[in-house]
Structure formats: structure tokens, C-alpha cells
Amino acid sequence: MSSVPDTAAPGSASGAAPSPATGLIPATILTGFLGSGKTTLLKRVLTEAHGQKIAVIENEFGEENIDNDILVSDTQEQIIQLSNGCVCCTIREDLRTTLADLAAKRRKGELDFERVVIETTGLADPGPVAQTFFMDDEIAETFLLDSILTLVDAKHANEQLDTRQEARRQVGFADQIFLSKTDLVDDAAVDALSHRLKHMNPRAPQSKVHFGEVPIRDVFDLRGFNLNAKLEIDPDFLAADDHDHAHDHGHDHDHDHHDHEHDEHCDHPHHHHHDDDVKSFVFRSERPFNPAKLEDFLGAIVQVYGPKMLRYKGVLNMKGTDKKVIFQGVHQLMGSDLGPKWMPEEKKISKMVFIGIDLPKDILMQGLEGCLA
């Protein structure tokens, strides 16, 4: 099974500011479709008095660059020193080269920064950007990918999600979703959009952002790629959520297999008239997994469907260990780690969430069932 290099394993560091022990520089990817407010948010983060020195990498693609009023020198240079001690550089070549260049300048004492923010173009797929941190040994030994933040423009999102796969992928990859421009639409529209986004990506918390005003704690050190961070998904979301809006389901929630696809027959078209190709589903079981079978199955699945698997994560009950096994992946890159012990009173339930493009849910569900001990 292809896995992330040890140095970049998502569980290998705490995701906090770099410590002498790990020396890893946390990196945040900021994405979102054209006009969603990325630059506004970024300017807010850079000008806030948080005392952190941040290197910003801008993926230049005809969008507005960070305004000159917060820059010290002209934009002809590749790396710009900002007035508050942050630095800003524009990708005119490969991201890997830019990151390596920043790291080298930091080692030589030419630049001083504590973390990196990469603002992608509004048309970018965040997948290759995220993979850069795991595919290249030099980058993996220097940087720690903390999280992917996605801005969604509440006024134009439905049209963008309907017509542009990049917009759907940006939602699928997110560790945190910020809804911008919610003041331009009514509450019912915001609620419907939020519901749609939750069906695409139930693991990303959503919050509204007004003109980029976001507390720093909601932007940095989210540990979205840390294996041992809390699994940010309500495992009953897809079931419970539709119960709130639809008909009464009398079945018991402690059933011994995966979750039912309620939205296929939900009579609430207000929420479910979008047939997005980016979807999520949850598998859960009270029976333990057979480790060898599961590894073989997941290895085979990522070989075939890896490019369509945006994010997947789980807390697993494995036969032969009294500890939780935590795993996650991006596309073909998969990593796992031993977590804390199951508590004596805790129910040992495996929970896995998959977020991807047109993934064959039935094949995955049946395959995972077949991996149970």
C-alpha cells in the first residue's frame, strides 16, 4: 500500500508552530473559486496583530495580487518582504522549487518566517498542491501540511458547484469551509448551501466569514492532516441529518454495518436536487477489521480509484490491538498510525469517511464488509 513518507506522515507532528524537536514548518493551503474572498481573508490574516511571521506563496493566475499598500517593495521580485515581517512570494515556477527556495533562505537567515500560507488560483485543484508535501522528500522533511481552507461564495456557489468541477473538488478537499458573502443571500439559501456542502464533505466544519474577518485560531494549527487529530465528522450525520428534515425512520442506529443512503429517496428536494459528482459516505461497523484483508483491499482500491479519492479518513477497530488505528489519505497517498487505547466503557466502532468523485459506493461498502474479522 503506498503510504506517505515517515517524515511527512500526517501523524508525525503536532501541527503547532515549528518546535526544535521537529523543526517542521506548518503550511496552510487557501483555496476557493474565483471571487470567493481568498485575497480579502489573506490580507486580514497578514495585517492582524498576531505576532506570527508568515510566508505567503501566491499562485499567480491573473487574479488580484495582494494589494500594494501592504507590500514594502515592488512586485517584480519573486519574494517580497511585507511591512509586518511576513514575506510574500509569487509562484513563477513549480511549487516544490518555491518551497525549497523559501526553506533555503530561512536556513541561511535571509528570511524569517514561522509558517507558510499558499493561496491557490481560483481555478486550481488543491490535490496536487497537497501532494507536493508528501511526494518530495526534501519538502516532507521541512514542511508539515496543516490544513486546506476553502472559501465558498454564498451568492454564486450553487452555479459554480453545478458547472465547475474545480469548485466541487475544492469543497471535497477542505478541512475547514468558510462561507463568504452570506449577507447577500437569505437565510434559507445559506442553509440549503450549507446542507449541500455537508453532503459533499461532512468532515469539514463550516463557518461564515464577513470580509475576511476570521479568528486566527480558525485558520492555523487545525491539524487537518494529523492522523491523531480528532476525526472531525459526526458519524451519524448522513442518517441524523435527513431524519431532521424527512420522514421517520424506525430502524435502530446501532446496526452492524454501514450507513444507509437516505438522500436517494428523501422527499426534500429543497436540499437534494443537486447531483454533485463529489460526494461523501460513511462506513461503520462494530465488528473488528482483519488487518491483512483491509490493507490488501484499500491498497487495491487506491490503485484503481486513487485519482478520484479526494480525502478519506477513519478511526478503526483492528483485531489484534487494543489501540485505535487511525488512517487517512489523499488520492493514492495513504498513511496509518496507532492512536490511543479504546477506553473500557467505549464502544469499539470503526468509522470511515470517504470523499471523492463518482466513487463506487457499493463496491467500497461490500469490500469493507468483506474485510471484517
N, C-alpha and C positions, 0 to 999 in steps of 0.2 A: 504494500500500500504506500503510495507516495506520501511523504509527510514533510512538514516544514522542517528546515534545518534546526538542530537543537538550539543554536544561539538565537533563532528567531521564533522558537516555539511560542505560541501565544501565551503560554503559562510561565514563561521564563523570567518575567519581571513583573513588578507590581503595577507598572503603568504610571507611577508617580514621576516627579521630576528626576532627572538622572542622579543616581547616587554613585559614590565612589566604587561601590561594590559591583554594580552592573555597568555603569558608565554609559548606558543606553540613552539616547536622546528620544523623548517621546515625539511622535508625529501624528498629526490630525489631518484627515482629508476632508475638505469642504466642497460639497458638490450641490447640484441643483440646476434646474433648467434655466435657460436664458431669462433674465429679468426677475428671478426669484428673490433677489436681495443678498446674494453672497458678498458682493463688494461692500455693501452697507454694513453687514454683520462684521465683516473683517475689519473695516475701518473702526468700528465701535470697539472691537477687541483690542486693536492696536493702540487706540488712544485712551483706553481706560487705564486708570492708575492702579494697576495690579502688581507692579514691581517685577514683572516677568519680562525677560528678553526673548523675543520670538523672531525666528527667521520665517519669512513668508516666501513661498515659491508660487509665482503666478504662471498659470498655463495660458500664455497669451494666444488669443484666437479672435481678434477683432472686437473683444469686449472692452468695456471701460477699464483702464488700469487703475490701481489705487491712486486717488487724486493727488495731484502735485502739492497740494497745500500741506500734506503731512510728510512729504519727502524732503530730504536735505539736499540731494544732488540731482542733476538731471538724469533722465531715464535712459540715456544712451548706455550707461554701464549695465553689466549683467547683474551685479549685486549692488544694492543701494542701502546706505545706512539711513535709518529713519531717525527722526528727532528724539524719540523716546528710547533710543538704544536698540530698537529692533532693527532687523535687516530685511530687505525685500529683494528677491531676485526673480527674473523672468526666464522661463524655460525657452531657450532658443535652440536647444538640442534635447537629447534624451534626459528623462528624469533621473535615471541612475547616475549619469555623469554629473548632473547638477547637485544631487545629494552628496556624491563623493567629493565634489569640489568644495561644498559648504563644510563638510566634515574636516577636510584637509586644512582649510583656512582656520577652522576653530582650533584644531590641534596646534597649529603654529602660532596661535594667539592673535591672528589677524582679525578674527571676528569673534564676538562674544554673544552667544545665544544659548538658551536652555531648552527650547523646543522648536519644532517646525510645524507650520501650517501650509498645506498645499491647497491652493484654490484652483479647482479644475475649470476648464471651459464648460459653459452650459450645455455643450453638445457631447461632453465626454462620458464614456463608460468608466465608472470608478474601478472596475475589476482589474485591468492591467496596472493601474496606479497602485492598488493594494498589493498586487502580486509582486511588484518591484521589491517590497520589503522582505519577501520570503525567498525569492528566486536567486538573489545575488548575495553571495557570502559576505562581501565587504559591507554592503548596506545592512545586512542582517546583524552583523557584529557591531554596528554603530548606532542603528536606529531601532526604536520599538514602535510599531504601528499601534496607536492607542484606539482610534475610532474613526468611523466615517460619519460625518454630519451631512444631512440632506435638507436643503431648503425647498419648500413646496409653496408655490404662489397660489393662494386660495382662490383668487379670481380666475386664473387661467388654467388651473391644474387639470380639471376634467378633460378639457380639449387636448392639452399636451399629453396626458396619460393615454387618451384614446388614440392619438395619432403618432406618437413618437416613442419608439422602444427605449431610447436613451433615458427618457423621463421615467419610464417604468423600472428600468434597471437601477437608476439612482435611488429609487424608493426601496427596491429589493435589497440593495447593499447596505442600507442605512443602519447605524447603531442608535441614532437619535434623529428624529424628524422635527424640523421647525416649520410651522405653518406661518407664512408671511401674508400680509395684505388681507387678513381676516376682517378688517374694518370695512372692506369694500364689498363684502357679501353678507347675506343674512345668516342668522344662527343655524337655521335648518340646512343651508348649503354647506356650512362648515362641518356640521355634524355628519352629513352624508359623505363628505370628502374624507373626514377622519375615519369613518367606518370602512370606506373603500380602501384607504391606505392600510388599515389594520388587517384587512383580509389579504393584502399583498405582503405585508410584513408585520406580523404580530409581536416580533421581538424588539421592535424599536419604539421606545416611549415617544409620545408626541407632545409638543408644547407650542403655544402661539408666541410669535415674536413680532414686536412692533418697532419698525425702523431699526432693526438690528440690536435692540436692547435685550441682551441675554446675559444672565449672570455667568461669570467665568466658570463657576463650578458645573454649569450645564454644558460647557464647551470642552474643557480639558479634563484629563485623568478619568475618563469614563470607562476605560479598560474593556472596550468592546471586543478586543481581540485577546483578552486574557482568559485562558481556559478556566481559571479558578474564580473568575468574577461571577457574580450571581447570574443565573440563567434568566435573562430578562424576558420572560414570557409567562403569561398566565396560561398554564397548560389546558385549562378548561375554556379558554377564550372562545374558540370557534363554536363550542357547544353552548356555553352560557350566554354568549353574546346574542345568538339567534333566539335563544329562549326568551330573552327580554322583549324581542320585537315580534315574535311569531307565535305559533301555536304551542300548545302544551305538549311536552314530550314526557311520557310517563316512565321512560327507562331509567335504570339506575346508573349513576356516574362511575361506579367502581367496576364497570365491566372490564373484562380481562384482555381487551385488545384495543385497537386504535379507535380514534375518534371518527364520528360519522360526518359525512359531508352534508351538513344541514342546508347549506345555501343553495344546493341544486334544486331543492323543492320548497324553498322558502317563499311564502306568498307576500313578500315585502319588496316589490320591485323598486321602491324608493331607494333602497340601499344596494340592490344586487343586479342592476341592469347592465353593469359593465362586465364584459367577459375579458378581463385582463389576462394576458399570457403570463405575467408574473403573478404567481400565487404561492400561498404557503399552506402547509398542512402539518399536523402534529401526529406523531405516533406515541402511544404509551402502552406499557404493559407492566403487570405485577409479577410476571414470570421473569427470572433472570435470563440474560443472554449467554449463549455459548460463545466465548471469546474468539475461538478459531473460526467458527462459522461466520460470525459478524464481520471479522476482519476480511475474510475472503469475499463476502458479499459486498461490503462497502468498497473494497478495492476494485471489484469488477464494475460496480455502479459508476464510480468516478471515472473509470477508463472510458465508459460509454457516454455518460451524461455530464461529465465534469464541466464542459463549457456552458452548460445550461443551469448548473447548480451555482446560484449566486452565493448564498450563505447557508450553512447548516450547523446546528449546534445541539448538544444533548448532555444530559446527566443520566448515566446508565448504571443499572444494577447488573454486575457481571458475576457469573458463577466463579467461585474460587477466590474472591476477595471480599473483605468486609468494608472496603472503601468504595466511595462513588468513583466512577470513571467518567471524566469529563472530556468531551471531544468536540472539535469544531473544524470547519473547513471553509475555504473559498475556492470555487472551481475545483481543480484537481488536487489542490493542496490540502492535506488533512493532518491534524495533529491530535494527540490524546495525552491525558495526564491523569495521575491518581489524585483524587480530591480528598476531602475529609471522610472520616468513617461515618457510616449510617448510624444515626442515634438509635438507642434501644427502642424508643417509642415511635420512631419514624417508619412510615410505610415505605418499603423499598419499591418504588415505582420508577421505571425507566421512562424518560420523557425526551423526545427528539423533535426538533422543528426543522423543516426543510423549506427553503425559499428559492424558487427557481422559475425558469421559463419553460412552460409546457412540459413539466416533469410528469412521467407516467406514474401517477399516484398508486394505481392498483398494483403495478409491478413492485414498487418500493414497499408498499404495505405488506403484500404477500411474502416478499423476500425477507423482510424483517421478522415477520411471524415465524418464518422457517428457520430463523437464527436463534430462536428461544430455546433454552435448555429443556 
